[in-house]
C-alpha cells in the first residue's frame, strides 16, 4: 500500500527544505537508506524515497540518476545552497528530520513503507 509523502512528513516530523507543493500528490511504495551513493545506484529501485545523511551534491545527482522520488536527510542535516539549487533544477523534493537513519527507517516501516533492494 503506497504511503504519501505528507504521511512521511507527519510521521518523522520533517521540515520540508524544498518541494512542499508537490508532496500532496507524491506516493511512495518503498524507500532505500544509504550514505554510500554507489549502493543507491547498484541496489535501489526507481520511485523510492532516498534516506541519507549525505548532504553533498552527489546525493542529488544519485537520486536523479536512480529516479528516486525525494531525498530525506537524517540527523537534522541540511544541504548547502548548491545542493538546493540542483534539487530545484531536477525537481527532487528535499526534507530533513531530526531522527537517525535507523529511527526513520523503523518509523516508516511501521507505517507500511517497505525497503527496496534489487540485486
Backbone as JSON Lines, residues from 0, in Angstrom:
{"i":0,"aa":"X","n":[0.85,-1.18,0.0],"ca":[0.0,0.0,0.0],"c":[0.89,1.25,0.0]}
{"i":1,"aa":"X","n":[0.69,2.14,-0.93],"ca":[1.52,3.35,-1.01],"c":[1.36,4.24,0.23]}
{"i":2,"aa":"X","n":[2.44,4.92,0.55],"ca":[2.45,5.89,1.64],"c":[2.66,7.26,1.01]}
{"i":3,"aa":"X","n":[1.88,8.24,1.43],"ca":[2.04,9.58,0.87],"c":[3.23,10.29,1.5]}
{"i":4,"aa":"X","n":[3.82,11.19,0.77],"ca":[4.91,11.99,1.32],"c":[4.4,12.85,2.47]}
{"i":5,"aa":"X","n":[3.15,13.26,2.43],"ca":[2.59,14.01,3.55],"c":[2.64,13.16,4.83]}
{"i":6,"aa":"X","n":[2.39,11.86,4.7],"ca":[2.45,10.97,5.86],"c":[3.89,10.84,6.37]}
{"i":7,"aa":"X","n":[4.85,10.81,5.47],"ca":[6.26,10.76,5.85],"c":[6.61,12.01,6.65]}
{"i":8,"aa":"X","n":[6.21,13.17,6.15],"ca":[6.48,14.44,6.83],"c":[5.9,14.42,8.23]}
{"i":9,"aa":"X","n":[4.67,13.95,8.34],"ca":[3.99,13.89,9.63],"c":[4.65,12.89,10.58]}
{"i":10,"aa":"X","n":[4.91,11.7,10.09],"ca":[5.44,10.63,10.94],"c":[6.84,10.94,11.46]}
{"i":11,"aa":"X","n":[7.65,11.61,10.63],"ca":[9.03,11.89,11.01],"c":[9.25,13.33,11.45]}
{"i":12,"aa":"X","n":[8.16,14.08,11.53],"ca":[8.24,15.49,11.92],"c":[9.29,16.22,11.08]}
{"i":13,"aa":"X","n":[9.15,16.08,9.79],"ca":[10.12,16.64,8.85],"c":[9.92,18.13,8.64]}
{"i":14,"aa":"X","n":[11.02,18.78,8.31],"ca":[10.97,20.11,7.73],"c":[11.16,19.9,6.24]}
{"i":15,"aa":"X","n":[10.31,20.51,5.45],"ca":[10.45,20.43,4.0],"c":[11.38,21.56,3.57]}
{"i":16,"aa":"X","n":[12.52,21.19,3.05],"ca":[13.51,22.18,2.62],"c":[13.1,22.77,1.28]}
{"i":17,"aa":"X","n":[12.65,21.92,0.4],"ca":[12.18,22.35,-0.92],"c":[11.2,21.32,-1.48]}
{"i":18,"aa":"X","n":[10.18,21.81,-2.19],"ca":[9.27,20.94,-2.91],"c":[7.96,20.65,-2.19]}
{"i":19,"aa":"X","n":[7.6,21.47,-1.22],"ca":[6.37,21.23,-0.44],"c":[5.13,21.16,-1.32]}
{"i":20,"aa":"X","n":[5.08,21.95,-2.38],"ca":[3.89,22.0,-3.23],"c":[3.57,20.66,-3.89]}
{"i":21,"aa":"X","n":[4.58,19.88,-4.2],"ca":[4.35,18.62,-4.89],"c":[4.19,17.41,-4.0]}
{"i":22,"aa":"X","n":[4.28,17.58,-2.69],"ca":[4.25,16.42,-1.8],"c":[2.87,15.76,-1.69]}
{"i":23,"aa":"X","n":[1.82,16.54,-1.83],"ca":[0.46,16.01,-1.66],"c":[0.18,14.87,-2.64]}
{"i":24,"aa":"X","n":[0.67,15.0,-3.86],"ca":[0.39,14.01,-4.89],"c":[1.49,12.96,-5.04]}
{"i":25,"aa":"X","n":[2.49,13.01,-4.17],"ca":[3.61,12.08,-4.28],"c":[3.38,10.88,-3.38]}
{"i":26,"aa":"X","n":[3.32,9.69,-4.0],"ca":[3.1,8.45,-3.26],"c":[4.32,7.56,-3.38]}
{"i":27,"aa":"X","n":[4.65,6.89,-2.29],"ca":[5.81,6.01,-2.24],"c":[5.38,4.59,-1.94]}
{"i":28,"aa":"X","n":[6.06,3.64,-2.53],"ca":[5.84,2.24,-2.18],"c":[7.06,1.66,-1.5]}
{"i":29,"aa":"X","n":[8.18,2.4,-1.51],"ca":[9.41,1.89,-0.93],"c":[10.38,3.01,-0.59]}
{"i":30,"aa":"X","n":[11.39,2.65,0.19],"ca":[12.48,3.58,0.49],"c":[13.8,2.83,0.43]}
{"i":31,"aa":"X","n":[14.87,3.58,0.33],"ca":[16.21,3.0,0.33],"c":[17.09,3.91,1.16]}
{"i":32,"aa":"X","n":[17.76,3.37,2.16],"ca":[18.58,4.16,3.07],"c":[20.05,3.79,2.9]}
{"i":33,"aa":"X","n":[20.87,4.81,2.64],"ca":[22.31,4.59,2.49],"c":[23.03,5.92,2.47]}
{"i":34,"aa":"X","n":[24.29,5.88,2.87],"ca":[25.17,7.03,2.73],"c":[26.15,6.82,1.58]}
{"i":35,"aa":"X","n":[26.31,5.6,1.15],"ca":[27.16,5.3,0.0],"c":[26.32,5.37,-1.27]}
{"i":36,"aa":"X","n":[26.55,6.39,-2.06],"ca":[25.73,6.58,-3.25],"c":[25.96,5.48,-4.27]}
{"i":37,"aa":"X","n":[27.09,4.8,-4.22],"ca":[27.31,3.66,-5.1],"c":[26.32,2.54,-4.78]}
{"i":38,"aa":"X","n":[25.97,2.38,-3.51],"ca":[24.97,1.37,-3.14],"c":[23.59,1.76,-3.66]}
{"i":39,"aa":"X","n":[23.27,3.04,-3.6],"ca":[21.98,3.51,-4.12],"c":[21.89,3.17,-5.6]}
{"i":40,"aa":"X","n":[22.94,3.48,-6.35],"ca":[22.94,3.21,-7.79],"c":[22.89,1.71,-8.09]}
{"i":41,"aa":"X","n":[23.54,0.92,-7.28],"ca":[23.62,-0.53,-7.54],"c":[22.38,-1.29,-7.1]}
{"i":42,"aa":"X","n":[21.72,-0.84,-6.02],"ca":[20.71,-1.69,-5.41],"c":[19.31,-1.1,-5.27]}
{"i":43,"aa":"X","n":[19.15,0.2,-5.4],"ca":[17.81,0.78,-5.2],"c":[16.92,0.57,-6.41]}
{"i":44,"aa":"X","n":[15.64,0.74,-6.19],"ca":[14.67,0.68,-7.27],"c":[14.12,2.08,-7.53]}
{"i":45,"aa":"X","n":[13.72,2.38,-8.74],"ca":[13.17,3.7,-9.05],"c":[11.93,4.0,-8.21]}
{"i":46,"aa":"X","n":[11.67,5.3,-8.07],"ca":[10.48,5.84,-7.43],"c":[10.41,5.58,-5.93]}
{"i":47,"aa":"X","n":[11.55,5.34,-5.32],"ca":[11.61,5.17,-3.87],"c":[12.05,6.49,-3.22]}
{"i":48,"aa":"X","n":[11.95,6.55,-1.92],"ca":[12.46,7.67,-1.13],"c":[13.9,7.36,-0.75]}
{"i":49,"aa":"X","n":[14.81,8.27,-1.01],"ca":[16.2,8.1,-0.59],"c":[16.36,8.7,0.8]}
{"i":50,"aa":"X","n":[16.81,7.88,1.74],"ca":[17.08,8.33,3.1],"c":[18.59,8.3,3.28]}
{"i":51,"aa":"X","n":[19.17,9.46,3.64],"ca":[20.62,9.55,3.73],"c":[21.06,10.63,4.7]}
{"i":52,"aa":"X","n":[22.29,10.53,5.12],"ca":[22.91,11.58,5.91],"c":[23.89,12.38,5.07]}
{"i":53,"aa":"X","n":[24.04,12.01,3.81],"ca":[24.97,12.68,2.9],"c":[24.31,13.91,2.31]}
{"i":54,"aa":"X","n":[24.84,15.08,2.59],"ca":[24.21,16.32,2.12],"c":[24.97,16.96,0.96]}
{"i":55,"aa":"X","n":[25.88,16.23,0.35],"ca":[26.63,16.79,-0.77],"c":[25.8,16.74,-2.05]}
{"i":56,"aa":"X","n":[26.31,17.4,-3.05],"ca":[25.64,17.45,-4.35],"c":[25.5,16.05,-4.96]}
{"i":57,"aa":"X","n":[26.37,15.12,-4.55],"ca":[26.29,13.75,-5.05],"c":[24.97,13.08,-4.7]}
{"i":58,"aa":"X","n":[24.37,13.44,-3.58],"ca":[23.09,12.84,-3.2],"c":[22.02,13.19,-4.23]}
{"i":59,"aa":"X","n":[22.0,14.42,-4.7],"ca":[21.01,14.83,-5.7],"c":[21.3,14.2,-7.05]}
{"i":60,"aa":"X","n":[22.56,14.2,-7.45],"ca":[22.92,13.55,-8.72],"c":[22.51,12.08,-8.69]}
{"i":61,"aa":"X","n":[22.79,11.41,-7.59],"ca":[22.46,9.99,-7.46],"c":[20.95,9.77,-7.49]}
{"i":62,"aa":"X","n":[20.22,10.58,-6.73],"ca":[18.76,10.45,-6.7],"c":[18.17,10.66,-8.09]}
{"i":63,"aa":"X","n":[18.74,11.58,-8.83],"ca":[18.26,11.86,-10.19],"c":[18.51,10.66,-11.1]}
{"i":64,"aa":"X","n":[19.73,10.14,-11.1],"ca":[20.07,9.0,-11.95],"c":[19.27,7.76,-11.56]}
{"i":65,"aa":"X","n":[19.08,7.57,-10.26],"ca":[18.36,6.38,-9.76],"c":[16.85,6.56,-9.79]}
{"i":66,"aa":"X","n":[16.38,7.72,-10.25],"ca":[14.95,8.02,-10.36],"c":[14.22,7.92,-9.02]}
{"i":67,"aa":"X","n":[14.85,8.45,-7.98],"ca":[14.24,8.49,-6.66],"c":[13.2,9.62,-6.63]}
{"i":68,"aa":"X","n":[12.19,9.46,-5.79],"ca":[11.1,10.44,-5.71],"c":[11.46,11.69,-4.91]}
{"i":69,"aa":"X","n":[12.26,11.49,-3.84],"ca":[12.61,12.59,-2.95],"c":[13.81,12.16,-2.12]}
{"i":70,"aa":"X","n":[14.43,13.12,-1.45],"ca":[15.55,12.83,-0.55],"c":[15.18,13.29,0.85]}
{"i":71,"aa":"X","n":[15.39,12.41,1.81],"ca":[15.19,12.72,3.22],"c":[16.54,12.67,3.91]}
{"i":72,"aa":"X","n":[16.98,13.81,4.45],"ca":[18.22,13.89,5.19],"c":[17.93,13.63,6.66]}
{"i":73,"aa":"X","n":[18.74,12.8,7.29],"ca":[18.54,12.42,8.69],"c":[19.46,13.21,9.61]}
{"i":74,"aa":"X","n":[19.24,13.04,10.92],"ca":[20.05,13.67,11.95],"c":[20.03,15.2,11.88]}
{"i":75,"aa":"X","n":[18.95,15.75,11.35],"ca":[18.8,17.2,11.28],"c":[19.71,17.88,10.27]}
{"i":76,"aa":"X","n":[20.32,17.11,9.4],"ca":[21.25,17.67,8.42],"c":[20.49,18.44,7.35]}
{"i":77,"aa":"X","n":[21.13,19.52,6.88],"ca":[20.57,20.35,5.83],"c":[21.64,20.58,4.76]}
{"i":78,"aa":"X","n":[21.26,20.49,3.51],"ca":[22.24,20.69,2.43],"c":[22.54,22.18,2.22]}
{"i":79,"aa":"X","n":[23.65,22.42,1.54],"ca":[24.03,23.78,1.2],"c":[23.26,24.3,0.0]}
{"i":80,"aa":"X","n":[23.47,25.58,-0.34],"ca":[22.74,26.21,-1.43],"c":[22.94,25.56,-2.79]}
{"i":81,"aa":"X","n":[24.14,25.03,-3.06],"ca":[24.38,24.38,-4.35],"c":[23.55,23.12,-4.5]}
{"i":82,"aa":"X","n":[23.39,22.39,-3.41],"ca":[22.57,21.17,-3.41],"c":[21.11,21.53,-3.59]}
{"i":83,"aa":"X","n":[20.66,22.54,-2.89],"ca":[19.28,23.01,-3.01],"c":[18.97,23.45,-4.44]}
{"i":84,"aa":"X","n":[19.89,24.18,-5.05],"ca":[19.69,24.65,-6.42],"c":[19.56,23.49,-7.39]}
{"i":85,"aa":"X","n":[20.44,22.5,-7.27],"ca":[20.38,21.35,-8.17],"c":[19.09,20.56,-7.96]}
{"i":86,"aa":"X","n":[18.65,20.41,-6.72],"ca":[17.39,19.7,-6.45],"c":[16.22,20.43,-7.1]}
{"i":87,"aa":"X","n":[16.23,21.74,-7.04],"ca":[15.17,22.52,-7.72],"c":[15.2,22.28,-9.22]}
{"i":88,"aa":"X","n":[16.39,22.33,-9.79],"ca":[16.53,22.11,-11.24],"c":[16.04,20.72,-11.64]}
{"i":89,"aa":"X","n":[16.27,19.72,-10.81],"ca":[15.89,18.34,-11.12],"c":[14.49,17.98,-10.63]}
{"i":90,"aa":"X","n":[13.86,18.88,-9.87],"ca":[12.51,18.61,-9.37],"c":[12.46,17.54,-8.3]}
{"i":91,"aa":"X","n":[13.49,17.48,-7.47],"ca":[13.56,16.46,-6.42],"c":[13.32,17.13,-5.06]}
{"i":92,"aa":"X","n":[12.2,16.84,-4.42],"ca":[11.93,17.42,-3.1],"c":[12.98,17.0,-2.07]}
{"i":93,"aa":"X","n":[13.3,17.93,-1.18],"ca":[14.26,17.69,-0.11],"c":[13.58,17.9,1.24]}
{"i":94,"aa":"X","n":[13.83,16.94,2.15],"ca":[13.28,17.02,3.5],"c":[14.38,16.72,4.5]}
{"i":95,"aa":"X","n":[14.18,17.13,5.74],"ca":[15.09,16.76,6.81],"c":[14.3,16.37,8.05]}
{"i":96,"aa":"X","n":[14.87,15.46,8.82],"ca":[14.28,15.03,10.08],"c":[15.37,14.96,11.14]}
{"i":97,"aa":"X","n":[15.0,15.14,12.37],"ca":[15.96,15.03,13.47],"c":[16.23,13.57,13.83]}
{"i":98,"aa":"X","n":[15.41,12.67,13.32],"ca":[15.59,11.24,13.6],"c":[16.88,10.72,12.95]}
{"i":99,"aa":"X","n":[17.44,9.68,13.55],"ca":[18.56,8.99,12.94],"c":[18.05,8.17,11.75]}
{"i":100,"aa":"X","n":[18.96,7.66,10.96],"ca":[18.57,6.82,9.83],"c":[17.83,5.57,10.33]}
{"i":101,"aa":"X","n":[18.35,4.97,11.38],"ca":[17.73,3.78,11.95],"c":[16.3,4.07,12.41]}
{"i":102,"aa":"X","n":[16.13,5.16,13.16],"ca":[14.79,5.51,13.66],"c":[13.84,5.83,12.51]}
{"i":103,"aa":"X","n":[14.32,6.6,11.54],"ca":[13.47,6.97,10.4],"c":[12.99,5.75,9.64]}
{"i":104,"aa":"X","n":[13.89,4.82,9.39],"ca":[13.51,3.59,8.69],"c":[12.51,2.78,9.5]}
{"i":105,"aa":"X","n":[12.72,2.68,10.79],"ca":[11.8,1.93,11.65],"c":[10.42,2.53,11.67]}
{"i":106,"aa":"X","n":[10.33,3.83,11.78],"ca":[9.04,4.52,11.81],"c":[8.32,4.33,10.48]}
{"i":107,"aa":"X","n":[9.02,4.5,9.38],"ca":[8.39,4.35,8.07],"c":[7.97,2.9,7.8]}
{"i":108,"aa":"X","n":[8.77,1.96,8.25],"ca":[8.41,0.55,8.1],"c":[7.14,0.25,8.91]}
{"i":109,"aa":"X","n":[7.08,0.76,10.12],"ca":[5.89,0.58,10.95],"c":[4.64,1.15,10.26]}
{"i":110,"aa":"X","n":[4.83,2.24,9.51],"ca":[3.72,2.88,8.83],"c":[3.41,2.27,7.46]}
{"i":111,"aa":"X","n":[4.1,1.18,7.1],"ca":[3.76,0.44,5.89],"c":[4.68,0.64,4.71]}
{"i":112,"aa":"X","n":[5.71,1.43,4.85],"ca":[6.65,1.63,3.74],"c":[7.68,0.52,3.76]}
{"i":113,"aa":"X","n":[7.88,-0.1,2.63],"ca":[8.81,-1.23,2.53],"c":[10.17,-0.74,2.03]}
{"i":114,"aa":"X","n":[11.19,-1.5,2.38],"ca":[12.51,-1.24,1.83],"c":[12.58,-1.77,0.4]}
{"i":115,"aa":"X","n":[13.53,-1.31,-0.35],"ca":[13.69,-1.77,-1.71],"c":[15.13,-2.23,-1.9]}
{"i":116,"aa":"X","n":[15.3,-3.33,-2.58],"ca":[16.64,-3.84,-2.81],"c":[16.62,-4.73,-4.03]}
{"i":117,"aa":"X","n":[17.18,-4.23,-5.09],"ca":[17.31,-5.1,-6.26],"c":[18.71,-5.64,-6.26]}
{"i":118,"aa":"X","n":[18.92,-6.69,-6.89],"ca":[20.29,-7.18,-6.89],"c":[20.46,-8.55,-7.42]}
